[in-house]
């Protein structure tokens, strides 16, 4: 059932081809974020708690990940994109990541 839900949500997201897509993957040990251009099928920016060398996987690491990703996105002049949470519920670390990115001035 979750695979059907994931496909249905992707169909809604792919309607908007004018914006970039920020996708999130959450595991027990880390949080991974990518900003993707679906028109060119290219990853524009990526960051993870592993690449930052963070040992803990908690709310503070989500804030630090958002800070690092915001620096990368501002260097590439990317400010407007939509959020693809995959199958993960919008709570906890994912919500903290998005809220932190909004504080840095990004639009969803």
C-alpha angles and dihedrals in degrees: 000000000000091000090057091049091050092052092047092051091048091055090057092048096048092059090081106068095160095076134057120251124234111203127190132203120191125195134170091263105034154006121236127193131186133178109211134191103215094191093061097024091233131138107232099185138357138181138170141182088247093056089051091051094239113160098191124068104207142110093288091055089051089055092049090048090052090050092051093045092049090055091051093046094048090053089055093043094240112148106145125060140126128250124244109189093180109209096327120113117247098249141090117013094002092053091047091051093052094044090051091050090051089053088056089057105262121144125225 
